[in-house]
Amino acid sequence: MIPYKHEPFTDFSLEENKKAFQEALKLVEGYLGQDYPLIIGGERIMTEDKLVSTNPANKEEVVGRVSKASRDLAEKAMKTADETFNTWRKVKPEFRADVLFKAAAIIRRRKHEFSALLTKEAGKPWNEADADTAEAIDFLEYYGRQMLTLKDGMPVESRPGEFNRFDYIPLGVGVVISPWNFALAIMAGTTVAALVTGNTVLLKPASTTPVVAYKFIEVLEEAGMPAGVVNYIPGSGAEVGDYLVDHPRTRFISFTGSREVGTRIYERAGKVNEGQIWLKRVIAEMGGKDTIVVDSEADLELAAQSIVKSAFGFSGQKCSACSRAVILEDVYDQVVSRVEELTKALTYGDPTDQSNFAGPVIDQGSFDKIMSYIEIGKEEGRLVAGGEGDSSKGYFIAPTVFADVAPDARVMQEEIFGPVVAITKAKSFDEAIEIANNTDYGLTGAVISNNRHHIEQAREDFHVGNLYFNRGCTGAIVGYQPFGGFNMSGTDSKAGGPDYLQLHMQGKTTSETL
């Protein structure tokens, strides 16, 4: 097998790639508005109650109407997954890994189609959609190889007259609750990490992006995944999500989303329900309030570019997005001025138009929340760029910068999850790191500096799961920068890392006397 390398990003400056993506958009437009069933044990089940997925750049355009699981159908899916686990857990790891490799090959052939669907359903600009699809391919390729590495367990010692083994075995039925912001990559990564390790899955994708998840299940089926291994059950969090989190046959929950929902899941999963004979495992990634620190010995152009790209890529709708910048006072005015220039030069609008750097935010709820934070920001700091929003056709918000914000201000402390960055001043590098750590989160951060002492100090003291030097704080690559954070950012489950699959398995020691 060839060594793992991450999927290269598409160069859209090349005319042939531009045309290929435009063709993919036409292909996707050709199947907009269709009805989609649930998939339980391979059976397609249509329901009257539907989730209606719309294009956030044009809310009148229906991407698809997706059947919605009820509690009874969730129970049917649980029974199916529970029964299927008895056979799937005994399937050779080589076969399970091969399903991932075949799925990666299928998505690679249909790469622009999946990216175009992300542009329509999630509002992703071309480059962001392409990176999402590439990351999905990476998860498939990387986790398949990781399973082949782990399939024989870990070496342990044996004494004369005995033979000891330490093997990994799967857990059982996993509930995967995936987010809308990486509607293909994270949904695919969390799903296949569970299935390649021998577990069966109940997949509840985000209600705003269920069509791309359905298309992914079709890929897994084409790649040879048996019926019942992954069951596709979109539905209400209150009706279906809580029921499955509480279910005594649920063995683990893999969740990516908000802190509020994640902590609620963690609490509910801690309760032992009647008939439950295990403690449920929770794998959670819950967001961030991520900081770029700029010292007085930094490349100031790099600093401004890093802040703007990390803050406004995909309209700031990344848990890794730069939502705070801490700049040493010696260079503060220069960096803020350049951030203002760069931000005002950004274009935003319909993401099907390649010239737009940013697209819409995901829905009306997000639009309203972000706009309310912009009003708070106007009270807490100096508005230097943006501040406007328009939800008449799609959910568009101008990239927004606030300067001169106090470190304890709400826009410096609370996760906004939109195109808003707050900037504050520090007197020293020590104070800058202190401010950077002064949040409930600990996901990503970056330091722009040419001072080796400052870099090493940050490596030791900047308390985040992913820390970058002299680059932005977004864009972790599977297998290169394992991704996951500390504190209220989640359970530090490093997705795309060498120990992620073990979270879906348990160790079993066998000792034989010879």
N, C-alpha and C positions, 0 to 999 in steps of 0.2 A: 504494500500500500504506500502511495506517495505521502510524504510528510504533509501535515496540515499547514495551509497558508490561507489567510483571509481572502474573501472574495473581493476582487478589485472593483473600485467604483467606476461608473460610466463617465466618460469624458463627453459632455454634451456640447462642447465646442466643435466637435467633429460632426459634419453634416449628416453622415450615415446614421449616427446615434440619435441625432435630433429627429430625423425622419422616422426611425424605428419607434421612438417614444410617441410621436404624433400618431403613428399607425396604431399603437397599443391603446391610446386614448380613444380612437375611433372604435376599436374592438370592444372596449369596455362600455362605451356609450351604446353599443348595439345590444347589450344585455341589461341595461339599467331598468329598474322597475319590476323585475321578476319577483315571484313568490318563492320562498325557500322553506323546506321542511326542517324539523328536528331530525337527528340521526341517532337512533337508539338500537344498539345491537345490529347495525347495518340497515335497519328498517327506516324508511322515510315516513315521517308522520307530520301531516299538515294539521294545523290548528286554526280555528277561527280567529283567536286572539293573536295579533301580530305586533312585532316591533317594526316600526317604520324607520328605516335608515335613510337619511337625507344628506345631500351634499352641503357641507357647512358654508361653502362659497356661494351657493345658490339654493336656499332652503326650499324652494318649490320643486327642485329636482329630486325625485325619489331614486335612491340607489338600489333599494330592494325592500321587500316586505318579508320579514323572517318570522316563522312560527315561534310562538312563545310557550315555553314549558310551564305547565301547572305543577302543583305539588304532587299530584298522582303520577304525572309523567316523570317527574324527578325521582320518585320512588321506583318506578319501572326501570329507569336508567341505572339507579343504584343496584338493584337486584341483578340487572344484566352485567354490570361491571364487576360485581362481587362474584358472580358465577364464572365470568370470563377469566378472572384473575387465577382461578385454579388451574387453567390450562396455559395461560400466557406466561405465568411465572416460571414454567418449566421449559418454555421455548428457549433454544440456545441463544446466548447473547450475540453470537455472530449473525443470526437471522434478524434479530431485533435491530442491530447496528445497520444491517444491509437495507432495512426499510428506510432508515434515515438517509443513507447514501443515495438510494434511488429517488427519494423525495427531493433531495438537494439537486439532483440532476434534472428532475422535472421542472423545479422552480427556476433553475438556471436557464433552461430553454424558454421559459415563459416569464423571464425576469421583468421585462418592460410591461407586460400585462399586469402583473401583480403591483408594480410600482404605479401604473396608471390608475388601478383600482384604489390604491392608497391616496392618490391625488384627489380622486372623486369622493371617496368615503370619509377620509380623515383630513382632507384639506392640505395635504403635504405638497410643497413645491417639488419640482423634479429631483433636485439633488438630495433632498431629505427623504423622498420616497425611495429613491434608488439605494440610499444608505440603509434604509429600513429593510428592504428586500435582501440586500447583500448580507445584512446581519442575520436574517433568518437562515440563509444558506450556511453561514458560518456556524450557527448553533447546531445545525444538522450534521455538518461535517465534523465539528469538534467533539460533540457529545458521542457521536458514533465511535470515533477513535478512543475517547476516554473509556467507553464501556469495554472496548476490546482490551484496554490496559488493565481494567479492574476485574475482568471476568474470572480470573484465577485467584482472586483475593490478594492478601498481603502476606509476605513471608513472616513466619514465626519460628521460634526455636523448637527443636525436638531433642529429647534425651535418649540415651541408649535404651532400646526396648519399647519406645513409643513413637508414634507419628502424629504430629499436630498440624492442623490446618486452620486458617482464618479466612472465611469466605464471606462475601456480601450477598445477602438475599433481599428481595424486594419487600416493601412494606404492606401493600394492599391497594385499596381504592383511594385515589387522590382526587380532590376537588381543585381544579385549576380555575382561578378567577383572574382573567387577564384584562389589561387596560386598553384604552383607545389610542393612546399617544404613540405607542409602537405596536400598532394593531396587527402587524404580521410578525415582527421580530420577537417581541416578548411573548406574544401568544404562542408562537411556534416553539420558542426556546423552552418555556415552562412546560408545555405539553410533551415535547419529545424527551426532555430530561426524565419525566415520569415514566413514559412508556418504554424507553430503551433500557431502563433499569428493571423492567419486569413488572411494573405496576399497571393497573388499568385506570382510566381517567374519565371524569365527568368534566367537560369543558363548558364553562359559562363565560363566554366572551363579553366584552363591554357592549352595552345596549346601543351605543352610537356607531359601532363598527362590526356588526355581526356578519356581514357578507364576505369580507376577506377571510374571516375565520372559517366560514362554510367552504370557501374555495380551497382552503388549506386542508380541510378534512378530505375533500375529494382527492387531493394530491396524495395524502397518506394511503387512502384506499387503493389508488392506482399503483402506489409503490409496494403494495403487498401486505398492508396492515390488516389483520383479521377483524371481522365484525366484532363489536363489543369492547375492543381495546380502548378506543377513544369514542366517547358518546357526546354528541353536540347538543347542548341543551341551553340555549339562550333563555333568559327570563329575568323576572324582577328579583332584585337583591333581597327585598323584604320577604317575598313569597318563597323563592327557590333557593336563594343564597343562604339565608339563615337556616332553612330546613336541612340543607346538605352539610353546612358547617356543624350543626348540632347532631347529625345522624350518627348513631352508634357504630355503623359500619364504615364511616369515613375514617381513614387511617392518617391522612395528612391533608393539609390545605396549603396550596401554593398561590399566594396573592400578590398582585402588584397594583397599587393604587394609592388612595389618600391615607394620610395618618389617621383620620377619624374612623374610616372603615377598617383599616388594618388593626388598630388597637381594639376595636369592637370584636373583630374576628378572633384575635388573640385571647381576649377575655372569654368569649363563648367556647372556644376550643379547649380552654382549660377545665371546663366542667365535664365530669364523667357522667354520661347519661346511662339510663337503664339498658342493660345488655352490652355495654361497652367494656371491653377487656384490655384496653391499652390507653396510654396517654397519647393524644393526638399530637402530631408534629406540625408546626407552622413555619413555613418559609415565606417571609414577608419583605417586600421592598415598598417603602411608604413615603418616598419623597425627600425633598431637601430645601435648604435655603443657602445656596452655594455662593461662595465668595472668591473673587479674584483680588489678590493683594499685589500692589505695585509699589516697589521701593524707588528710592531716588537714583539708583544706579541701573535702572531698567532701560530697555529699548522702548521708548515712549510710543512710537508708532505701533510696534508689536502689542504693547499694552492696550492701546485704544482699539485696535483691530480685534484683539482677543475678547475684550469686554463686549463689543458690539455683536460679534458673530455668536458668542456664547449666550448672550442675553436674548437675541432676536431670531436665531435659527429656529424654524418651526414655531414662530411667534412665542418663544419662551415656554412652550408646552412640553418641557422635558424636566424630569426630576433632577437632572444634572445641570440645568440652565443657570447661567450667571444671573442671579437676582440681586447681588450686592457687590460693590467694588469698594475696597479700602485702599486709599492712595496716600502716600506720604506727602506731607504738606509742601515740601520743596518742589514737587513736580505736579501738585494737585491741579492747579489752574490750567497747565498745559494739557494734561490728559483729559480733563473734563471738556475743554474747548474742542479737542480733536474728536472725542466721543460724540459731542453735539454735532459736529460737521458730518461725521460718518453716518450717524443715525438719521439726520435730516435728508441725506442722500439716498437712503434705502427706499425701494419701491415695495408696495404691498398691494395685494388684490387677488384676483382669481388665479389659483396656482396652476391651472392648465396653461397659462401664459408664462413661458419660460423666463421672461424678463422680470417677473416679480420675485423679489428676494423672500418675502413672507406672504403667507396666505391668511385665511381666517382663523379664529379660535373655534373650538369644536361645536359649541351649541349656545343657546340663549342663556342657560344657567351660568356657563363660564363667562360669557360676555358681560352679564350683569355683575358678577362677582368682581371681575377685573376692573370694570369701570368704577365700581364702588371703591376699590383700592386706589384708583387714580385720584378720586376725589379726596381720599384720606391723604395721599401723597402731596397733593396741593397744599394741604394744611401743614404737613410735616417737613417739606423741603421746597427747593426752588425748581420749578418745572423748566427744563432746558430744551426738551424736544418732545414732540408727540402730545399725548393727552386727549386725543379725539377718538371717537368710535362711531360706527354706523352699522346698525343691524337691519337696515331696511330690506336688503336683498340677501346678504350673507353676514357673517359675524366678524366684521373687520374692525381691528383696533390698531391705531398707529403705534409703531415702536416708541416707547415712552421712557424718558430719562429724568430722574430727580437727583439734584445735587444738594450738597450742604445738609444732609439728613443726619440726625443724631443716631448713634449706634443702637439705642434702645427704641427707636421709632417703630411703629407697627409695620411699615413697608420694609424695614430692615430685619424684622423678626418673623413675620408670618409668610407662609408660602402662598404666593399669588397665582402662580401657574399661568402666566401670560406674559406679553411683551412689555415688561416693566422692570427697570433696573434702578436701584437706589445707590447713591454714591456718598461716602463719608470720608473724612480726613483723619489721618493719624499723625501724631508728632514723631513717633519712632517706629522701627520695625517690631519691637516687642509689643507696643500698643496695637499695631496692625494685626498681629497674630492673636492677641487677646480679643480684639473685636471679631475677628474671623471665627473664633471658637465660641463666641457669645450667642449661640442659638441652641435650640433643642435638637437640631439635626446634625448630621455629620456625614454627608454623602460625598460630594466632590468639592474640590477647591483648586485654585491655581495660584502660583506665585510667579510674577514677572520680575526677574532680577538677574544681574550679572555678578552679584556678590555671592561667592561660594559659601561664605559663612552663613548668610541669610538662607540660602537654599538648604544647607544642612540643618540649620535651626528649625526651619519649617518642616523638613522631613521628620524631625523628631517631635515637634510640638503642635503642628497644625493637625487637629484631630478629625480627619475625614478618611473614608474608606478608599477614595481615589484622589490622589494629589498629583497635579501636573505642574511642571516647571517650564516656563517660557513657551506656553501655548494656552489655548482656551481650556475650559473645564468641562466640555462636552465631547462626545465622540469616542467612547471606549470601544476598543476592538476585541471581539471574542478571541480568547486564547492569548492575547497580548496584554490586555489591561483588565483582568477579572474585576467585575463591577458589583459593588454593594457597599452600603454605608453603616455607620455607627449610630448610636443613640436612637432618636425617633425616626431615623431614616430606614430602620428595619432590623432584621435579624442577622445582618452582615453575611448574608448568603451571597457568595461571590459568583454571580452568573458568568458563564464563559470562563470559569477558572478550574483548576485541577482538583478541587475538593467539592465541587457543586453536586455532582451525581451522588456522592455518599449521603447527602441530605435526604435522598429518596430511597435509601437502603438501610439495612441494619446488619451488624457484624455477627457472624455465627462461628464459634470455635468448636471444632471436633477434635477429639483426642483418642487415638486408638493405641491400645497396648498390643505390642507385637509378640 
